[in-house]
Amino acid sequence: MRVDTIVANGRVVSPSGVVDAAIAIRDGRVVAIGDESVLPEATERIDAEGKYVLPGIVDPHVHLGGGRPLSEIFASETACAAVGGVTTVLQYRRSPSTFLETFPAEFELAQTRMLVDTQFHFIISTMEQVKEIPRYAKEFGVTSFKFYMGGYEPGNPIGLVSVNDAVLYAAMEHIRDLGPYGWCMVHCEDDSLVCHLTAQVKAEGGKDLAAYSESRPDFVEEQDLLRAIWLADLQGCPLYVPHTTVGMAVDAAAESRRKGRVVVLETCPHYLALTADNPRLSAEGSGVGKVAPALRNHEHQAELWRGLREGWISTIGSDHVPIAKSGKGFWEEAPGFAGLATMLPVVLTEGVLAGRISIEKVVETMAYNPARLFGLYPRKGTLQPGADADLVIVDMETEKVVGPDVTQSEYVSAFEGVPLRGWPTLTMRRGEVIYRDGKVLAEPGSGQVIVKPEPDLTKERNWHAA
C-alpha cells in the first residue's frame, strides 16, 4: 500500500511526550506513525532533519476584518498564518444587524478565499441577536459567542459594542443548552471604570502606552472576570475567557474548577512576553503596543506562565487584528496588531527556550486543547492515524528578526525588530505543503470551513482538556 507522503526523521510532539518517528500520509490524513522502516513506500519523502514536528497550530482567537475587503483579508492574513505554522483559525465575526442576513455571504467568501481551515465564533451585541442564538447554532453550526462586558465606549475606533449584564445573563440561558461545544466567551473589562479612568488619564495629559495601561488597570479586568464567573454559575453556563492578562485569574479559575464549574482561560503571546513599560514599544510610535485588555507587568506575566504550567490556562490565542496604524494621536489609534505569524515563535522563544514551559505544553495549549474545546478533535490538534495531516516542522536553532519580510504581513507586529527562535520551516495542511522555507505555496480557496458536528446533548463536555 503506497502513501502520498512520508515526513521522516522528525521528533513528533504530543501533549504526553516526544518520539522519534516518521508520519505516513494518504489522501490528506495521517495513516500511520512509527519507524520509517515499517511504513509504506511514499510518492514524496520530506526529511524533518531531526527537528520537532508539531500538530498544526489551532488559533482560537483571530479577527479578520478592517479597512480592506474581506476577500483580500481572508487570503492575505491566512497566508501569514501559514508562515507561523497555524493551520486552523477560529475567527470572530460580528454583524450590525442579524447574522441571519450578513453571515451567509461571509461564509461563502471564507470557502473561496482562505488558505488555512477555519471555524467561527459570533460577537453578540444586542438582545435581538441573543434571541437568535439557537438559530445561529442550528443553521450555521456556531455555538461559541463572545460578549464585550466593557472597555469600548460609544464611538470607539473599531465600532465594538459593550453589553450589559442583562444581555449576558439572557444569552447564557441559551448557550448552556447548545451541547458540549457551547461557550459563553467574555471580554473582561468594566465599562464604567474604563470610561472614568480614561477620562482621568486624558485630563492629566497622558498620551503614551503607560498612560493607556493606567486607563484600564488590572482591577477593571479582575472585577469583570469575577462577575462573569458569578453569572455563569447562576445560569449553569460554560465560560471561556479570552486574552487573560491578570495573574489573579489563574487562582480564580482554579477555585471555580475545583467546585465543578466550567471556566476555561486563554492568554496571548503578547501578554506572556511584553509589558506596558517596554522601551522598544514606546519608541515604535503611536499605538503599536496598544491592545485591549492592556499590557501588564512582569508579576502578572509570571503568574500567566504558572497558569500554563499547572493547566489552569488551557489555550493560547493570537488575538490577531489586521488594522493599519493611522499615525493619529495615541487615543485615536485603533487597538490591536498582527499576531498570526509570530505566535508560535514567541511562545517557543519565551516559553520553551527560556525554560518556562515544555514543548509538550506548547502542543497542548496551541493545538490539542483548542481543537477539543471547539469540536475539531480528533480531526485537528493531534498527529495520530485518522487525523488531518496538519503539521509544522520547527527549527529551534535559527534566529529571525521580526519584520514584514519574515511575517509576510503589511500589518504591524508588536514584536517588530525582536529576534525570535523557533520558526516554522514547513507547514502542511491536510497533506498539502502550504509553506516551505520562506515561501507561501497555498492558493486562496484551498482552506476549508469546518462546521461543528451536530451536538450530542448526552455527550460529556470536553472542557477540561488539559
N, C-alpha and C positions, 0 to 999 in steps of 0.2 A: 504494500500500500504506500504509494508515494504521497508526500505532502508538498504544499506550496513553498513553505519557508521553514528553515530552522535558524533560530537565534542561538548560537553556540558560545561556549566559553564565557558564560556570564555568572555573576553572583546574584541569584534570584532572591528577591527580598519579599517577605510576607510579615504580618504583624508578629508571627511566632518565631521568626528566625531568618537566617541567610543560608542558602545552599548553593553549592557549585553545581550548575546544571545547564542543560540545553532545553529549549522550548520548541516544540513542533507545532506548526500552524497549518490549517487547511480550511479553505472557504471562510476566512476571516475569524476563525475560532481557534483557541488553544485545544489541541487534541492529545498532547502528552508532554510531560516534563520528566527529564531524567538524564542519565549519562548519554552523551551523543552516540556512543557505540551501540546502544539498544534502540535508538529511534529510527524511523523510516528514512529512506533517501528523500532529498528535497530538491525542488527546482532551483531554489536560491538558498544560499547559506550566508548568514550575517554573523560576523565574528565580533562578539562583545568585548573581546580583548581583556577579559578579567575584570571588567567594570561592573558596577551594580546595575541590575535590571529591575526596575520597579514597575508595578502596575501603572497604567496611565493615570495621571492625576485627575481627580474629580473635584472641580472647584464649585463649592456650594453657594458662592456669593459673587455674582457677576451682574453688572449693569451694562447693557448695550443700548445706547441711545445718545442723545446730544444734538449737536448742531448740524449733523450730516444725515442724509437719507439712510434708513435702516438697511437697505440693500448694500450700501457701501460699508456701514459699520459692521454688519454681520460678517462680511468677508474679511475686512482688514483686521478686526480685533480677534477673530478666531485664528487668523494666521499668526498673530502674536502668541496665542495660546499654544499653538504647535511648537513655537520656539521654546516655550517654557515647559514642555512635557505634559501639558494639560490636554487631555483627550475628550473630556466631557465637561461642559459648563452648565450650571443651573442658574438661569438668568431670571432676573426680576423684570416683570412687565407692569405697567400701570396704565390706567385709562381715565380720561377726563369725564367719561360718562359711564357706560356699561361695557364690560369686556365682551358681552354677547355681540356687540356691534363692532368693536375695534380689534379683538384678538384674532379672528379668523384670517385676516389679511396678514398679520404679523406671523402667524403660524405658517402660512404659505411661503412667506419670504424666508423664514428660517429653513424651510425644507429645500429651498433653491439656492441659498447663499452661504450657508455655514460650511466651514472647513472641518470643524470638530462636531461631535454629537452634543445634543442639548436637551434640557428639560426646563420646565418653567415654574416659577413662583409668581403669585399676583400680589401687588401692593394695593391694599384696600384703604379707601379714603372717605367713604360715605356710608351711611346706614342703608342706602339703597343697594349698594354693592354687597353689603353684609347679607342682606336678604337673598341675594342671588348666589351665595357661596355654594349651596347644594347643586345648583345648575352648573356652576363652573366645574365642580368635581365630576358631575355626570357627563357633561358634554365635552369637556376639554381634558379630563383626567388630572386637573390641577387640584392638589389637596394641601398645599402649603401657602400660607397667606401672611404677609408682613404688614405691620401697623407701626406708624411713627407716633410714639407716645408724646413726642415733643422735639424741640430743637430747631424747628423750622418755622419762623414767624411768617405771617402773610407777606407775599411779595418777595420771598427769598429767591436767590438767583436761579435755582433749578426747579422751582414750582412744586416742591413737595408739600403735602397737606398733613398736618398733625391731627390726630383723632382724640376724642375724649374717652373717658372710661366707659361710658355707656356703649359706644361703638365697639370697643374691645370686648366688653362683657357679653354683648349680644352675639358677637362673632364667635366667641369661644363655645357658645351653646351649639352652633352648627359644626364647628371644626372637630369637636370631641367625638362626633358620630361618623367621621369620614374614614375610619379604618386605621390600619397600622402605620400609614404614611401621612396621616393628617397632622399638621403642625401649625400652631399659632406662633408667629415669629414677631418679636417686638424690638424696635429700636428704642433703647432706653436712654432718654434724656428728658428731664422735666421741662415742659414748655414754659411755664410761668417763670421759673428760676432762670432759664437760659435767656429769656427776653429781658428780665430785670437786670441780670448781671452783664449782659451785652451792652445795654444802655449805660450802665455804670462805668464799664471799662472804656467805652467810646467817649463818655463825658470827661474822663481823666486823660484823654489823648492817646490811649493805647491803639497801636495800629501795626502790630507785628505778631509773629507766631506765639510768642509768650503771652501777649495780651489776649489773643484768641483763646488759648488754653485757660486763662483766668476767667474768661467769659462763660465757659462751660466746664467747670472743675469736676473732679471725680464724684462729689456727692450728688450732682444732678443725675448722674448715671446710676449711682447706688440706690437712690430713692426710688427711681422708676423700676429698677430691677426687682426690688423687694415688693413693690406694688403689683408688678406683673405676676410674680410668683403667687402672691396672695389671691389675685383674681383668678388665676389658672387653677389654684387649689379649690376655690369656691365652685368653679364650674367643672372640675374634673377634666381639665383640658391639657393636653401635652403642650409644653412650652419649649421653644427654640430661641435662644438669644444670640443673634449675630453680632459680630465685631465687638466682643467683650474687651474692655480696656482696663478694668479695675480689679485689683487683687482680691477685694472682698467678695467678688462674685464666685471665686473658687470655693470658699468656705460656705457661702450661701447655697450654692448648687449641691455641695456635698451634704449639707444638712437636709436639704429638701429630698434628695435622692435616698438618703438613709430612712426617711419617713415614707418612702414609696411613691413620691411624686415624680412625675416625668418632666425633668428640667435638663436641657442639653445646652451647653455653651460652645460657641465658636469664637475664635480670635483670628487676627490677621497678621501677616508678616510685619507690617509697619509698626504695630503695637509691640511686637516682640523685639524690634531692632532699632527703633527710632524714639527719640524723646523730644519734648517741646523746646528744650534749650539747645538743640543741636545747632552748632555754629554754621555748618555747611548749609543747612536748610535756610537759615536766616540770610545767608549770603546769596542764595539762589534767586531771591526776588519774591515778589508778591504772590502769596498763595500756594507755593509749591508744596509745603507741608501742611496745608490747611485741609482738614478732614473732620468728619463728624461721625462718632464722638472724637474728641481731640486727642492728640498725642499726650502721653503721661510722663512719668519719671522712671528712674531705674528701680525703685522699690516696687512699683506696680509690675514692671517687666519681670522681675524676679518671681513674683507670685504667679504670673501667667505661665512662665516656664515650669514652675512647680505643678500648676494645674494640668499641664500637658503630661508631665512625667507620671503623675498619680492617676490620670484618667478622668479628672473632673472636667477638663476641657476636651471635648470629643472631636472637634473639627477645626481646620484652618481654611479660611476663605480669603481670596484676594481683595474683595470689595473693589474690583476693577471698575473705574469710571473714566470713560474716554471723553474728557472735557478739555478743550483747548483753553489755556490760560490767556486771559484777555489783556493783562498788563494794567488793568484798572487798579484802583486803591484796594488795600487788603480786604476791607469789609465788603466790597462789591464783587470780589473774586469768588467764583463758584468753588465749593469744596470738592475734593476728590482728585484722584490721579490714577494713571495706568498701573496695573499690577500683575497681569496675567503672565507676562514673560519672566518676571523676576521672582514670583512667589516661591518656587522650589529652590532656586539658588540661595535666596535669603535664608530660608529655613535650614538648608544644608550647611551654609556657612556659619550662621549664628547659633544653630542648634547642634547638629552632629559634629562638625569640626571644632566647635567650641566646647564640646563635652557636656552640653546641657540636656540633650535627648539622644536616643539611639536612632539608627536608620530604620529599625523596625517601627518605632513610634511615628516616624515620618509617613510611612506607608499606612499605618493605622489611621492617622488623623487626616491625611490628604487624599486617600483613595478608598480604603476599606470602610471606614465609618460613614463618610457621606454617602457612599453607594448603598449601604444598609439602611440608613435613616430615611432615604428618599426613594426607596423601591427600585434601585438599579442593580442591586446584588442578587444573584451571583453573576449577572452578565457583565457588570462593571466592578472595579475596585479590587480585583483579585487576578492572580495568574494561576489558573487551575483548569483542568480539562472541562470544556463546555463554555468557558468564559470567552467574551470577545477578546481578540488578540490586540488589546490596547496596552502598550508598554512604552517605557522610556529608558534608554541607556544613558547613564550619568557618568560624566568624567569628574571625579572628585579632586583631581590634581590641577587642572588648567584653571587659571585665573583670568577673568574678563572684567573690564571696567564698564559699568552700565552706561549705555548711551544709545541713541537711535539706531546706530549701526548694529548693535547687539540685539536689542529688543525688537527691531524692525517695526517700531511704532512711531507715529508722528505725535503722540501724546506724551506729555512729560511724566517721568517716573520720579517718585520720592527718593529713589536711590541713584539718581544721575551722578556719575562721577565716582561711584563707590565700587571698589574691587570686590568681586564675589567669586566663590569657587562652588563647584557642584553644578555645572551646566549640562544640559542635555546635549548629546552628540547625535542622537537619533530618537525620533518619536514615531510610534506606529499606532494607527487607529484602525481597528478591525482588519488587521493583517496588511494594511497598506502603509508604507513608509510615507509620512506626510512632512517630515522634517529630517534633514541629514546634513551635518557639518556646515551649518550656517545658511542652508537653503530651504525655504518652504516649498514643498513639492505638490501639495494637495490643491485641488481645484475647488472654487466656490460651488456649493451644492453637493459636495461629496459627504458632508456631515449629515447625520440623521436626527430627526426629532424623535425622542423616546417617550412614549406615553406610558404612564404608570399602569401596572396591571390592575384589572378590576379588583377592588378591595374585597378581601375575605374578612368579614367582620367577626369571624370566630377565631381568627389568627392572632396569636400573641404579638404585641407590639415589639418591633425590632429596635427599641430605642437605646438600650444600654449596650452599644456596640463594642465598647472597649473591654 
